[in-house]
Amino acid sequence: MELHIDRDAEGSALFRFDPRVKLVCIFALIVLVSMVTDAAALAFALLFAVLLLAFSRVPPVQLARGYLAALPFISLSSLTMLLASGPGSAMAMALRVSTSVLLLLLLVRTTPFMDLLWALRWFKVPALLTDMIMLTYRFIFVLLEELERMRLARKARGFQGGRSLLDRKAFQVLANTIGMVFLRSYRRAGQVYAALLSRGYDGKARTIATYRVGGRDLALGIVFVITGVWTLALQMGWYVWP
């Protein structure tokens, strides 16, 4: 099974858009949404994010998995606001965080990972930070692969698991497995880095595609600007829903 965020990007309607434009538009809207408190304005921003995701043709299953992963944080922040400020603030927090999560899912599911790094480099994000992002991203899947290999090794040796996590034998085996996974992943990460160096890695993010801001990118930017202005108008009371 392919385990990276690029698997859906090529089938997306936003795949060919300039990653710099998508990066600026999405992060600008997230910053705006983070300062909005009006429920109607937040609902409008959330609706825009949902419609844009529908247009992007990203598989709903992948979006649902990403949103469910963030759901505990959304629930915790909303519950905190409910206890501190009441249901209105809790609803606003849920809408705010949900919109931000969906916009970030839109960005990562429609843009290849290396293109995102290239866009960050173009905006003068420090190379050390982008390198850490790239190597962390690679290490996550090295860790998952080692975890799967260790699971198969346990199964091949007849390990069936204990009655519960409190079972001493099962707990001991799982603890040893976790330690070995991190050790093996650390070694493999060193091998991955050596392989990068042997293939000419010099710390620069490169992409096969070449990007130039065109008419469709400007159109996307205009759509985001209109959405941002309308959200701000709802927040400031310049426009009221009929």
N, C-alpha and C positions, 0 to 999 in steps of 0.2 A: 504494500500500500504506500502510495506517495504521501509524504508527511511534510509538505511545506506549503506556504501560503500562496505560492505562485500557481498552484494547480488550477485555480478558477479564473486567474487574471486574463488569460488569452481569450476566453470565451465571453468576456465582459464587453458591453457596449462602450465602456469608458477606457478600454485597454490602450487605445492609440492616442489618448489625450496626453498632453505634456504633463509629466509628473510634478513639475514645478508649479504649474497652475493649480492642479488638484491639491497640492500640499498647502499652498497659500490660501486658497478658497476655503478648504475644510478647516484648517486651524483658525482662520479669521472668524468663521462662523461659530466654532466651538468657544472661542474667547468671548464673542458677543453673547452667546447663549448662557455662558457661565455668569454673566452679570444681569441677566433678565430675571425678573421675579413674577411677572404677570402670567397667569395660567394660560390665557388665550394666546399670548405671544409664544409661549413655550410649546403649546399644542400645535400652533402653525409651523414652528421650526421642526417639530417632530414629524408632522405630516410631510413636510418637504423632504426630510431625510428618508422616510419610508418610500415616497414616490421615486426619489432618485435611486434608491436601492432596487426598486421594481424595474426601473428603466435600465439599470446596469446589467440585469440578467444574471446576477450572482445566485447560485443555487440556494434556495431558502433553507435547506438543511444546514448548510455551512453557516449561514447567518444566525440561525436559531442556536446552534452550538456556541457560537461566539457570544451571543447575547446571554445565554444561560450561564456561561462561565462568569459573566459580569453581574449576574442577577444577585448573588449574595451581597456584593458591595452596594448595589442599588438599594436593596432592601434594608441594609444596615444604616445607610445614610438617610433614607426616608424615615426609618423608625426613630432615629436620633432627632430629626426635625419634628416628628410627630410629638415626641415627649417634651421637646424644648419649646416649640412654637405653635403647635396645633396642626390640624389636618390640612389647612391651606398651604402652609410651608412644606409639609411632607409631600403633598401632591406636586408642588413646584419643583422640589428636589428630585423626585422620581422622573418627572418629565425632562428636567435639565440633564441629569446623568444619562438617561436613556437616549436622548438625542445625541449627546457627545459620543456614547458608545457606538451607536449606529453609524455616525459619520466616520469614526475611526475604522470601523469594519468596512465601510465603503472604500476608504483609502487603501487599506492593506489587501482587500480582496480584488481590487481592480488594477493594482500596480505591482509589477514584479519587485521583489525585495531589493535587488541591486539597483534598480531604477530609483527607488526611494532613497537609497544611500547616495546615489549620484546627485539627486536633487538637493539633499542636505548639504553635500559638499559644495554644490553650486551656490548655495546661500551662506557659504563660509562657516558652516558648523565645523568646529575643530576636528581635525583628522583623528585625534585620539579617541574622541567620543564616538565617531562613526565606526572606527575599527572595533571598539568595544561592543557596539551594537551588533556588528556583523559576526564577530567571533562568539558572542553570547548566543546569537541566533543559531549558528552552526552547532555549538556545544549542546544546545537543548536536544537536537535530534540525534547527536551522538549518544547522549544520555538515554534517550528513549530506545535506541537500537540496542545498547548494552543491556538495558532492562529487559527487553524482549528476549535476548539471547540467554540471559540468566534464568528467565522464566521457563524457557524451553529446556535448559539444562536441568533444572529442578524436576520438571515433568518427566524427562527421560530417565531420571534416577528414582522415579517412583514416589516423589514427594506429593502427598495428597492434601497437605494443610492440616492444621489442628482444628479442634472443635470451635475455638474462638481465638481472638488475639491474645487472650490471657493464658492460653495453653503454652506451657513453658517451652516445649520443643518447637512449636510453630514460631513462637516469638524469637527464639534463638536463631532459627534458620533465616527468618525474614531480616533480622538485624545483621546477620553475616552477609546476606545478599545485598542489602543496601550499602554496606561498607565496600563490598567488592565491586558493585556497580560504579560507585564514585571513583574507586581506584582505577578500574579499567577504563572508565570514561576519561579520566585525567591523562592516562597514557595515550589513549587514542587521540585526544585533543592535541597532544604534542606531535603525534604523527601527522594529523591533519595540517597543523601549522607548518611542519617541515615540508609537506607536499605542496602547500601554497608557495613557499619560498622557492622550491625547485621548479615551479611553473612560472616563475617570474613575478610573484606578488611583491609589490613595492609600496603598499599602503594606499594606493589610489583606487577609487571605485570607478569601474568602467562598465559600459553597457554596449551591447551589440547595436541596438537601435540608436538612431540619431534623432534628436528632438528639436523642433522649431515651433515657436508659438504661432499658430495659425488662426483662421477664422473660427473654427469650432472651439478652440481654446478660449478665444475672446468671448464667444457666445456663452460658454460655460461660466466664465467669470462674471458676465453681466447677469446671468440667472442667479448666481450667488449674491451679487450686490443687491439685486431687487429683493431677494429673500431677506437679506440682512436689514435693508431699509424698512421693509414692511414689518419685520419682527420688532425693530426699534420703534416704529410708529405705533404699534399695538402696546408696547411697553410704556411709551410716553403719553398715551391717550390721544394721539393725533388722529387715530382711526378707531372706531368702535364697531364690532361685529353687529350687523342688523339683527 
